[in-house]
Amino acid sequence: MELKGWREIPIGGLIIDAGNSVNYETGSWRSLRPVIDMERCSHCMICWIYCPDSSILVENEKVIGIDLAHCKGCGICERECPRKAVSMVEETLVEEGV
């Protein structure tokens, strides 16, 4: 993807190309990572509905994981999960394997 120069960016930084968020990996600025306890998950899809980044991965009507390249760690999935199957863990702890 070729980046636009300052003369080509719309005034106010507006995003005028719909559906382009998949081109921008934003997961690197996350400080908390969602971790799903698959034993507790009932695959109700509430996390998928509420995720503002479409980062909940689904296959055959079941939650299979999180798209960490686009998840910003907002915690909405944890807050909305009725079974408390999602927990937010500090990114540094996950990276260290704790």
Biopython code that builds the backbone (N, CA, C, O; Angstrom):
import numpy as np
from Bio.PDB.StructureBuilder import StructureBuilder

atoms = [
    (1, "MET", "N", (0.838, -1.170, 0.000)),
    (1, "MET", "CA", (0.000, 0.000, 0.000)),
    (1, "MET", "C", (0.890, 1.242, 0.000)),
    (1, "MET", "O", (1.797, 1.368, 0.822)),
    (2, "GLU", "N", (0.625, 2.134, -0.909)),
    (2, "GLU", "CA", (1.408, 3.358, -1.006)),
    (2, "GLU", "C", (0.798, 4.434, -0.109)),
    (2, "GLU", "O", (-0.401, 4.702, -0.180)),
    (3, "LEU", "N", (1.618, 5.040, 0.724)),
    (3, "LEU", "CA", (1.140, 6.090, 1.614)),
    (3, "LEU", "C", (0.998, 7.403, 0.858)),
    (3, "LEU", "O", (1.791, 7.712, -0.032)),
    (4, "LYS", "N", (-0.033, 8.176, 1.230)),
    (4, "LYS", "CA", (-0.280, 9.467, 0.601)),
    (4, "LYS", "C", (0.604, 10.535, 1.238)),
    (4, "LYS", "O", (0.933, 10.469, 2.422)),
    (5, "GLY", "N", (0.973, 11.498, 0.441)),
    (5, "GLY", "CA", (1.729, 12.642, 0.941)),
    (5, "GLY", "C", (0.783, 13.654, 1.566)),
    (5, "GLY", "O", (-0.434, 13.490, 1.484)),
    (6, "TRP", "N", (1.320, 14.696, 2.187)),
    (6, "TRP", "CA", (0.486, 15.660, 2.900)),
    (6, "TRP", "C", (-0.453, 16.418, 1.972)),
    (6, "TRP", "O", (-1.515, 16.864, 2.406)),
    (7, "ARG", "N", (-0.090, 16.570, 0.721)),
    (7, "ARG", "CA", (-0.953, 17.282, -0.237)),
    (7, "ARG", "C", (-2.142, 16.426, -0.672)),
    (7, "ARG", "O", (-3.155, 16.954, -1.132)),
    (8, "GLU", "N", (-2.021, 15.127, -0.529)),
    (8, "GLU", "CA", (-3.066, 14.215, -0.997)),
    (8, "GLU", "C", (-4.056, 13.817, 0.097)),
    (8, "GLU", "O", (-5.090, 13.212, -0.187)),
    (9, "ILE", "N", (-3.741, 14.155, 1.335)),
    (9, "ILE", "CA", (-4.621, 13.802, 2.454)),
    (9, "ILE", "C", (-5.740, 14.832, 2.530)),
    (9, "ILE", "O", (-5.472, 16.032, 2.470)),
    (10, "PRO", "N", (-7.004, 14.386, 2.664)),
    (10, "PRO", "CA", (-8.121, 15.335, 2.754)),
    (10, "PRO", "C", (-8.007, 16.238, 3.986)),
    (10, "PRO", "O", (-7.435, 15.845, 5.002)),
    (11, "ILE", "N", (-8.548, 17.430, 3.886)),
    (11, "ILE", "CA", (-8.539, 18.376, 5.003)),
    (11, "ILE", "C", (-9.230, 17.732, 6.202)),
    (11, "ILE", "O", (-10.296, 17.131, 6.066)),
    (12, "GLY", "N", (-8.619, 17.863, 7.363)),
    (12, "GLY", "CA", (-9.183, 17.293, 8.584)),
    (12, "GLY", "C", (-8.856, 15.813, 8.754)),
    (12, "GLY", "O", (-9.293, 15.199, 9.728)),
    (13, "GLY", "N", (-8.099, 15.228, 7.832)),
    (13, "GLY", "CA", (-7.723, 13.826, 7.944)),
    (13, "GLY", "C", (-8.891, 12.872, 7.760)),
    (13, "GLY", "O", (-8.854, 11.750, 8.265)),
    (14, "LEU", "N", (-9.928, 13.297, 7.045)),
    (14, "LEU", "CA", (-11.101, 12.458, 6.825)),
    (14, "LEU", "C", (-10.729, 11.183, 6.069)),
    (14, "LEU", "O", (-9.867, 11.200, 5.190)),
    (15, "ILE", "N", (-11.377, 10.098, 6.416)),
    (15, "ILE", "CA", (-11.203, 8.845, 5.685)),
    (15, "ILE", "C", (-12.354, 8.751, 4.706)),
    (15, "ILE", "O", (-13.502, 8.543, 5.099)),
    (16, "ILE", "N", (-12.044, 8.905, 3.434)),
    (16, "ILE", "CA", (-13.104, 8.927, 2.429)),
    (16, "ILE", "C", (-13.241, 7.590, 1.691)),
    (16, "ILE", "O", (-14.197, 7.392, 0.942)),
    (17, "ASP", "N", (-12.304, 6.690, 1.898)),
    (17, "ASP", "CA", (-12.366, 5.368, 1.277)),
    (17, "ASP", "C", (-12.987, 4.400, 2.272)),
    (17, "ASP", "O", (-12.337, 4.028, 3.249)),
    (18, "ALA", "N", (-14.216, 3.987, 2.049)),
    (18, "ALA", "CA", (-14.908, 3.090, 2.971)),
    (18, "ALA", "C", (-14.264, 1.706, 2.984)),
    (18, "ALA", "O", (-13.750, 1.234, 1.970)),
    (19, "GLY", "N", (-14.302, 1.064, 4.155)),
    (19, "GLY", "CA", (-13.831, -0.312, 4.272)),
    (19, "GLY", "C", (-12.330, -0.487, 4.162)),
    (19, "GLY", "O", (-11.875, -1.534, 3.702)),
    (20, "ASN", "N", (-11.553, 0.489, 4.563)),
    (20, "ASN", "CA", (-10.109, 0.376, 4.403)),
    (20, "ASN", "C", (-9.377, 0.040, 5.698)),
    (20, "ASN", "O", (-8.149, -0.050, 5.694)),
    (21, "SER", "N", (-10.088, -0.145, 6.797)),
    (21, "SER", "CA", (-9.413, -0.371, 8.078)),
    (21, "SER", "C", (-8.599, -1.658, 8.102)),
    (21, "SER", "O", (-7.650, -1.765, 8.879)),
    (22, "VAL", "N", (-8.944, -2.626, 7.279)),
    (22, "VAL", "CA", (-8.186, -3.870, 7.234)),
    (22, "VAL", "C", (-6.753, -3.631, 6.738)),
    (22, "VAL", "O", (-5.865, -4.450, 6.976)),
    (23, "ASN", "N", (-6.537, -2.512, 6.054)),
    (23, "ASN", "CA", (-5.204, -2.179, 5.546)),
    (23, "ASN", "C", (-4.264, -1.637, 6.613)),
    (23, "ASN", "O", (-3.062, -1.515, 6.374)),
    (24, "TYR", "N", (-4.798, -1.310, 7.789)),
    (24, "TYR", "CA", (-3.998, -0.684, 8.835)),
    (24, "TYR", "C", (-3.957, -1.559, 10.072)),
    (24, "TYR", "O", (-4.974, -1.725, 10.746)),
    (25, "GLU", "N", (-2.813, -2.113, 10.376)),
    (25, "GLU", "CA", (-2.670, -2.938, 11.574)),
    (25, "GLU", "C", (-2.485, -2.021, 12.768)),
    (25, "GLU", "O", (-1.508, -1.277, 12.848)),
    (26, "THR", "N", (-3.435, -2.079, 13.700)),
    (26, "THR", "CA", (-3.461, -1.155, 14.833)),
    (26, "THR", "C", (-3.236, -1.862, 16.170)),
    (26, "THR", "O", (-3.272, -1.216, 17.217)),
    (27, "GLY", "N", (-3.006, -3.163, 16.153)),
    (27, "GLY", "CA", (-2.853, -3.918, 17.389)),
    (27, "GLY", "C", (-1.592, -3.613, 18.175)),
    (27, "GLY", "O", (-1.493, -3.977, 19.346)),
    (28, "SER", "N", (-0.630, -2.954, 17.555)),
    (28, "SER", "CA", (0.638, -2.705, 18.245)),
    (28, "SER", "C", (0.533, -1.643, 19.343)),
    (28, "SER", "O", (1.440, -1.539, 20.168)),
    (29, "TRP", "N", (-0.518, -0.871, 19.377)),
    (29, "TRP", "CA", (-0.645, 0.159, 20.419)),
    (29, "TRP", "C", (-1.483, -0.320, 21.593)),
    (29, "TRP", "O", (-1.814, 0.464, 22.483)),
    (30, "ARG", "N", (-1.821, -1.578, 21.600)),
    (30, "ARG", "CA", (-2.634, -2.182, 22.661)),
    (30, "ARG", "C", (-1.791, -2.407, 23.914)),
    (30, "ARG", "O", (-0.643, -2.839, 23.815)),
    (31, "SER", "N", (-2.351, -2.120, 25.094)),
    (31, "SER", "CA", (-1.661, -2.425, 26.351)),
    (31, "SER", "C", (-2.318, -3.607, 27.065)),
    (31, "SER", "O", (-1.688, -4.259, 27.898)),
    (32, "LEU", "N", (-3.582, -3.883, 26.741)),
    (32, "LEU", "CA", (-4.291, -5.044, 27.286)),
    (32, "LEU", "C", (-4.738, -5.931, 26.142)),
    (32, "LEU", "O", (-5.205, -5.446, 25.111)),
    (33, "ARG", "N", (-4.591, -7.237, 26.330)),
    (33, "ARG", "CA", (-4.958, -8.200, 25.288)),
    (33, "ARG", "C", (-6.120, -9.057, 25.780)),
    (33, "ARG", "O", (-6.085, -9.563, 26.901)),
    (34, "PRO", "N", (-7.158, -9.223, 24.945)),
    (34, "PRO", "CA", (-8.245, -10.113, 25.335)),
    (34, "PRO", "C", (-7.825, -11.568, 25.182)),
    (34, "PRO", "O", (-7.233, -11.952, 24.173)),
    (35, "VAL", "N", (-8.135, -12.365, 26.187)),
    (35, "VAL", "CA", (-7.859, -13.800, 26.155)),
    (35, "VAL", "C", (-9.188, -14.505, 26.396)),
    (35, "VAL", "O", (-9.888, -14.204, 27.363)),
    (36, "ILE", "N", (-9.534, -15.439, 25.523)),
    (36, "ILE", "CA", (-10.808, -16.141, 25.616)),
    (36, "ILE", "C", (-10.610, -17.497, 26.263)),
    (36, "ILE", "O", (-9.758, -18.276, 25.836)),
    (37, "ASP", "N", (-11.398, -17.782, 27.295)),
    (37, "ASP", "CA", (-11.447, -19.103, 27.915)),
    (37, "ASP", "C", (-12.491, -19.900, 27.141)),
    (37, "ASP", "O", (-13.689, -19.763, 27.386)),
    (38, "MET", "N", (-12.039, -20.727, 26.211)),
    (38, "MET", "CA", (-12.947, -21.460, 25.327)),
    (38, "MET", "C", (-13.855, -22.435, 26.078)),
    (38, "MET", "O", (-14.910, -22.811, 25.568)),
    (39, "GLU", "N", (-13.461, -22.843, 27.267)),
    (39, "GLU", "CA", (-14.311, -23.740, 28.054)),
    (39, "GLU", "C", (-15.532, -23.005, 28.593)),
    (39, "GLU", "O", (-16.590, -23.607, 28.775)),
    (40, "ARG", "N", (-15.390, -21.716, 28.847)),
    (40, "ARG", "CA", (-16.508, -20.912, 29.349)),
    (40, "ARG", "C", (-17.335, -20.301, 28.229)),
    (40, "ARG", "O", (-18.504, -19.973, 28.429)),
    (41, "CYS", "N", (-16.743, -20.145, 27.060)),
    (41, "CYS", "CA", (-17.400, -19.480, 25.927)),
    (41, "CYS", "C", (-18.570, -20.322, 25.412)),
    (41, "CYS", "O", (-18.421, -21.515, 25.149)),
    (42, "SER", "N", (-19.734, -19.686, 25.273)),
    (42, "SER", "CA", (-20.916, -20.378, 24.748)),
    (42, "SER", "C", (-21.159, -20.034, 23.279)),
    (42, "SER", "O", (-22.154, -20.466, 22.697)),
    (43, "HIS", "N", (-20.258, -19.262, 22.681)),
    (43, "HIS", "CA", (-20.350, -18.852, 21.278)),
    (43, "HIS", "C", (-21.650, -18.099, 21.008)),
    (43, "HIS", "O", (-22.296, -18.289, 19.978)),
    (44, "CYS", "N", (-22.015, -17.241, 21.956)),
    (44, "CYS", "CA", (-23.230, -16.435, 21.815)),
    (44, "CYS", "C", (-23.052, -15.293, 20.824)),
    (44, "CYS", "O", (-24.034, -14.719, 20.354)),
    (45, "MET", "N", (-21.810, -14.961, 20.506)),
    (45, "MET", "CA", (-21.441, -13.944, 19.528)),
    (45, "MET", "C", (-21.661, -12.504, 19.996)),
    (45, "MET", "O", (-21.583, -11.579, 19.188)),
    (46, "ILE", "N", (-21.932, -12.302, 21.272)),
    (46, "ILE", "CA", (-22.114, -10.941, 21.772)),
    (46, "ILE", "C", (-20.816, -10.149, 21.635)),
    (46, "ILE", "O", (-20.847, -8.968, 21.290)),
    (47, "CYS", "N", (-19.677, -10.787, 21.901)),
    (47, "CYS", "CA", (-18.389, -10.102, 21.732)),
    (47, "CYS", "C", (-18.193, -9.679, 20.278)),
    (47, "CYS", "O", (-17.685, -8.591, 20.007)),
    (48, "TRP", "N", (-18.587, -10.522, 19.363)),
    (48, "TRP", "CA", (-18.464, -10.245, 17.929)),
    (48, "TRP", "C", (-19.334, -9.054, 17.535)),
    (48, "TRP", "O", (-18.918, -8.212, 16.740)),
    (49, "ILE", "N", (-20.538, -8.987, 18.093)),
    (49, "ILE", "CA", (-21.455, -7.889, 17.787)),
    (49, "ILE", "C", (-20.893, -6.555, 18.275)),
    (49, "ILE", "O", (-20.945, -5.555, 17.559)),
    (50, "TYR", "N", (-20.358, -6.541, 19.487)),
    (50, "TYR", "CA", (-19.916, -5.293, 20.097)),
    (50, "TYR", "C", (-18.505, -4.852, 19.710)),
    (50, "TYR", "O", (-18.175, -3.679, 19.888)),
    (51, "CYS", "N", (-17.674, -5.728, 19.198)),
    (51, "CYS", "CA", (-16.288, -5.366, 18.889)),
    (51, "CYS", "C", (-16.236, -4.261, 17.826)),
    (51, "CYS", "O", (-16.674, -4.468, 16.694)),
    (52, "PRO", "N", (-15.698, -3.085, 18.191)),
    (52, "PRO", "CA", (-15.658, -1.976, 17.225)),
    (52, "PRO", "C", (-14.619, -2.172, 16.121)),
    (52, "PRO", "O", (-14.632, -1.445, 15.128)),
    (53, "ASP", "N", (-13.731, -3.132, 16.280)),
    (53, "ASP", "CA", (-12.669, -3.348, 15.302)),
    (53, "ASP", "C", (-12.857, -4.616, 14.483)),
    (53, "ASP", "O", (-11.990, -4.971, 13.685)),
    (54, "SER", "N", (-13.982, -5.302, 14.673)),
    (54, "SER", "CA", (-14.238, -6.579, 13.980)),
    (54, "SER", "C", (-13.080, -7.543, 14.187)),
    (54, "SER", "O", (-12.645, -8.215, 13.252)),
    (55, "SER", "N", (-12.586, -7.604, 15.415)),
    (55, "SER", "CA", (-11.419, -8.430, 15.729)),
    (55, "SER", "C", (-11.762, -9.807, 16.268)),
    (55, "SER", "O", (-10.859, -10.610, 16.505)),
    (56, "ILE", "N", (-13.025, -10.101, 16.465)),
    (56, "ILE", "CA", (-13.416, -11.430, 16.937)),
    (56, "ILE", "C", (-13.507, -12.336, 15.717)),
    (56, "ILE", "O", (-14.284, -12.083, 14.796)),
    (57, "LEU", "N", (-12.707, -13.389, 15.724)),
    (57, "LEU", "CA", (-12.677, -14.322, 14.594)),
    (57, "LEU", "C", (-13.723, -15.407, 14.796)),
    (57, "LEU", "O", (-13.814, -16.012, 15.864)),
    (58, "VAL", "N", (-14.511, -15.643, 13.755)),
    (58, "VAL", "CA", (-15.605, -16.614, 13.817)),
    (58, "VAL", "C", (-15.501, -17.560, 12.636)),
    (58, "VAL", "O", (-15.203, -17.154, 11.513)),
    (59, "GLU", "N", (-15.755, -18.833, 12.916)),
    (59, "GLU", "CA", (-15.780, -19.844, 11.864)),
    (59, "GLU", "C", (-16.874, -20.847, 12.204)),
    (59, "GLU", "O", (-16.934, -21.343, 13.329)),
    (60, "ASN", "N", (-17.725, -21.143, 11.254)),
    (60, "ASN", "CA", (-18.844, -22.072, 11.465)),
    (60, "ASN", "C", (-19.687, -21.695, 12.682)),
    (60, "ASN", "O", (-20.065, -22.543, 13.491)),
    (61, "GLU", "N", (-19.971, -20.384, 12.786)),
    (61, "GLU", "CA", (-20.813, -19.840, 13.852)),
    (61, "GLU", "C", (-20.239, -20.044, 15.250)),
    (61, "GLU", "O", (-20.987, -20.100, 16.225)),
    (62, "LYS", "N", (-18.903, -20.156, 15.353)),
    (62, "LYS", "CA", (-18.233, -20.300, 16.643)),
    (62, "LYS", "C", (-17.052, -19.335, 16.711)),
    (62, "LYS", "O", (-16.345, -19.124, 15.725)),
    (63, "VAL", "N", (-16.857, -18.762, 17.877)),
    (63, "VAL", "CA", (-15.709, -17.890, 18.104)),
    (63, "VAL", "C", (-14.458, -18.758, 18.128)),
    (63, "VAL", "O", (-14.386, -19.736, 18.871)),
    (64, "ILE", "N", (-13.470, -18.392, 17.307)),
    (64, "ILE", "CA", (-12.243, -19.201, 17.263)),
    (64, "ILE", "C", (-11.013, -18.442, 17.734)),
    (64, "ILE", "O", (-9.942, -19.028, 17.890)),
    (65, "GLY", "N", (-11.163, -17.131, 17.964)),
    (65, "GLY", "CA", (-10.013, -16.375, 18.437)),
    (65, "GLY", "C", (-10.169, -14.887, 18.220)),
    (65, "GLY", "O", (-11.267, -14.385, 17.979)),
    (66, "ILE", "N", (-9.042, -14.190, 18.312)),
    (66, "ILE", "CA", (-9.006, -12.731, 18.197)),
    (66, "ILE", "C", (-7.984, -12.339, 17.139)),
    (66, "ILE", "O", (-6.879, -12.880, 17.107)),
    (67, "ASP", "N", (-8.349, -11.403, 16.281)),
    (67, "ASP", "CA", (-7.430, -10.843, 15.295)),
    (67, "ASP", "C", (-6.574, -9.799, 16.016)),
    (67, "ASP", "O", (-6.960, -8.634, 16.115)),
    (68, "LEU", "N", (-5.430, -10.217, 16.509)),
    (68, "LEU", "CA", (-4.581, -9.346, 17.315)),
    (68, "LEU", "C", (-3.910, -8.247, 16.500)),
    (68, "LEU", "O", (-3.412, -7.278, 17.073)),
    (69, "ALA", "N", (-3.888, -8.374, 15.199)),
    (69, "ALA", "CA", (-3.304, -7.325, 14.363)),
    (69, "ALA", "C", (-4.188, -6.082, 14.335)),
    (69, "ALA", "O", (-3.706, -4.985, 14.054)),
    (70, "HIS", "N", (-5.483, -6.246, 14.626)),
    (70, "HIS", "CA", (-6.412, -5.121, 14.577)),
    (70, "HIS", "C", (-7.057, -4.797, 15.921)),
    (70, "HIS", "O", (-7.654, -3.730, 16.063)),
    (71, "CYS", "N", (-6.956, -5.673, 16.900)),
    (71, "CYS", "CA", (-7.535, -5.437, 18.226)),
    (71, "CYS", "C", (-6.745, -4.348, 18.939)),
    (71, "CYS", "O", (-5.518, -4.408, 19.024)),
    (72, "LYS", "N", (-7.467, -3.347, 19.454)),
    (72, "LYS", "CA", (-6.820, -2.235, 20.166)),
    (72, "LYS", "C", (-6.862, -2.419, 21.677)),
    (72, "LYS", "O", (-6.338, -1.579, 22.409)),
    (73, "GLY", "N", (-7.477, -3.505, 22.163)),
    (73, "GLY", "CA", (-7.497, -3.775, 23.595)),
    (73, "GLY", "C", (-8.458, -2.914, 24.382)),
    (73, "GLY", "O", (-8.189, -2.593, 25.539)),
    (74, "CYS", "N", (-9.572, -2.533, 23.783)),
    (74, "CYS", "CA", (-10.518, -1.629, 24.446)),
    (74, "CYS", "C", (-11.259, -2.293, 25.605)),
    (74, "CYS", "O", (-11.692, -1.605, 26.530)),
    (75, "GLY", "N", (-11.414, -3.619, 25.570)),
    (75, "GLY", "CA", (-12.060, -4.335, 26.671)),
    (75, "GLY", "C", (-13.567, -4.451, 26.565)),
    (75, "GLY", "O", (-14.207, -4.965, 27.483)),
    (76, "ILE", "N", (-14.150, -3.990, 25.475)),
    (76, "ILE", "CA", (-15.598, -4.100, 25.310)),
    (76, "ILE", "C", (-16.024, -5.561, 25.301)),
    (76, "ILE", "O", (-17.071, -5.899, 25.854)),
    (77, "CYS", "N", (-15.243, -6.422, 24.691)),
    (77, "CYS", "CA", (-15.581, -7.849, 24.637)),
    (77, "CYS", "C", (-15.650, -8.438, 26.049)),
    (77, "CYS", "O", (-16.542, -9.231, 26.351)),
    (78, "GLU", "N", (-14.722, -8.053, 26.897)),
    (78, "GLU", "CA", (-14.725, -8.537, 28.279)),
    (78, "GLU", "C", (-15.952, -8.033, 29.026)),
    (78, "GLU", "O", (-16.604, -8.792, 29.743)),
    (79, "ARG", "N", (-16.263, -6.760, 28.859)),
    (79, "ARG", "CA", (-17.388, -6.158, 29.570)),
    (79, "ARG", "C", (-18.725, -6.744, 29.133)),
    (79, "ARG", "O", (-19.626, -6.899, 29.957)),
    (80, "GLU", "N", (-18.867, -7.072, 27.854)),
    (80, "GLU", "CA", (-20.149, -7.536, 27.327)),
    (80, "GLU", "C", (-20.356, -9.044, 27.414)),
    (80, "GLU", "O", (-21.486, -9.511, 27.271)),
    (81, "CYS", "N", (-19.308, -9.809, 27.641)),
    (81, "CYS", "CA", (-19.431, -11.268, 27.674)),
    (81, "CYS", "C", (-20.286, -11.706, 28.870)),
    (81, "CYS", "O", (-19.903, -11.466, 30.015)),
    (82, "PRO", "N", (-21.444, -12.348, 28.620)),
    (82, "PRO", "CA", (-22.321, -12.756, 29.725)),
    (82, "PRO", "C", (-21.760, -13.910, 30.550)),
    (82, "PRO", "O", (-22.157, -14.091, 31.701)),
    (83, "ARG", "N", (-20.859, -14.679, 29.992)),
    (83, "ARG", "CA", (-20.288, -15.835, 30.703)),
    (83, "ARG", "C", (-18.918, -15.542, 31.297)),
    (83, "ARG", "O", (-18.283, -16.422, 31.878)),
    (84, "LYS", "N", (-18.466, -14.298, 31.149)),
    (84, "LYS", "CA", (-17.142, -13.880, 31.650)),
    (84, "LYS", "C", (-16.028, -14.776, 31.106)),
    (84, "LYS", "O", (-15.096, -15.140, 31.822)),
    (85, "ALA", "N", (-16.150, -15.123, 29.809)),
    (85, "ALA", "CA", (-15.162, -15.979, 29.157)),
    (85, "ALA", "C", (-13.978, -15.190, 28.615)),
    (85, "ALA", "O", (-12.960, -15.774, 28.244)),
    (86, "VAL", "N", (-14.103, -13.875, 28.569)),
    (86, "VAL", "CA", (-13.030, -13.034, 28.050)),
    (86, "VAL", "C", (-12.417, -12.258, 29.209)),
    (86, "VAL", "O", (-13.129, -11.656, 30.013)),
    (87, "SER", "N", (-11.107, -12.280, 29.283)),
    (87, "SER", "CA", (-10.415, -11.485, 30.296)),
    (87, "SER", "C", (-9.322, -10.674, 29.618)),
    (87, "SER", "O", (-8.693, -11.124, 28.661)),
    (88, "MET", "N", (-9.114, -9.482, 30.127)),
    (88, "MET", "CA", (-8.083, -8.607, 29.582)),
    (88, "MET", "C", (-6.815, -8.803, 30.397)),
    (88, "MET", "O", (-6.819, -8.674, 31.621)),
    (89, "VAL", "N", (-5.735, -9.114, 29.701)),
    (89, "VAL", "CA", (-4.449, -9.412, 30.331)),
    (89, "VAL", "C", (-3.433, -8.391, 29.824)),
    (89, "VAL", "O", (-3.438, -8.027, 28.648)),
    (90, "GLU", "N", (-2.567, -7.935, 30.718)),
    (90, "GLU", "CA", (-1.529, -6.990, 30.290)),
    (90, "GLU", "C", (-0.694, -7.600, 29.170)),
    (90, "GLU", "O", (-0.240, -8.740, 29.261)),
    (91, "GLU", "N", (-0.506, -6.827, 28.133)),
    (91, "GLU", "CA", (0.227, -7.303, 26.947)),
    (91, "GLU", "C", (1.622, -7.793, 27.314)),
    (91, "GLU", "O", (2.078, -8.800, 26.771)),
    (92, "THR", "N", (2.303, -7.114, 28.211)),
    (92, "THR", "CA", (3.667, -7.502, 28.568)),
    (92, "THR", "C", (3.689, -8.868, 29.257)),
    (92, "THR", "O", (4.640, -9.631, 29.089)),
    (93, "LEU", "N", (2.647, -9.180, 30.028)),
    (93, "LEU", "CA", (2.588, -10.489, 30.684)),
    (93, "LEU", "C", (2.376, -11.605, 29.678)),
    (93, "LEU", "O", (2.952, -12.685, 29.816)),
    (94, "VAL", "N", (1.550, -11.353, 28.663)),
    (94, "VAL", "CA", (1.306, -12.361, 27.632)),
    (94, "VAL", "C", (2.567, -12.595, 26.818)),
    (94, "VAL", "O", (2.903, -13.735, 26.500)),
    (95, "GLU", "N", (3.265, -11.518, 26.481)),
    (95, "GLU", "CA", (4.499, -11.638, 25.700)),
    (95, "GLU", "C", (5.575, -12.393, 26.456)),
    (95, "GLU", "O", (6.371, -13.111, 25.850)),
    (96, "GLU", "N", (5.609, -12.240, 27.787)),
    (96, "GLU", "CA", (6.593, -12.929, 28.612)),
    (96, "GLU", "C", (6.193, -14.374, 28.904)),
    (96, "GLU", "O", (6.991, -15.146, 29.435)),
    (97, "GLY", "N", (4.955, -14.739, 28.556)),
    (97, "GLY", "CA", (4.476, -16.098, 28.788)),
    (97, "GLY", "C", (4.038, -16.353, 30.217)),
    (97, "GLY", "O", (3.981, -17.503, 30.652)),
    (98, "VAL", "N", (3.727, -15.296, 30.952)),
    (98, "VAL", "CA", (3.292, -15.444, 32.345)),
    (98, "VAL", "C", (1.846, -15.854, 32.401)),
    (98, "VAL", "O", (1.295, -16.029, 33.488)),
]
sb = StructureBuilder()
sb.init_structure("model")
sb.init_model(0)
sb.init_chain("A")
sb.init_seg("    ")
for serial, (resi, resn, name, xyz) in enumerate(atoms, 1):
    if name == "N":
        sb.init_residue(resn, " ", resi, " ")
    sb.init_atom(name, np.array(xyz, "f"), 0.0, 1.0, " ", f" {name:<3s}", serial, name[0])
structure = sb.get_structure()
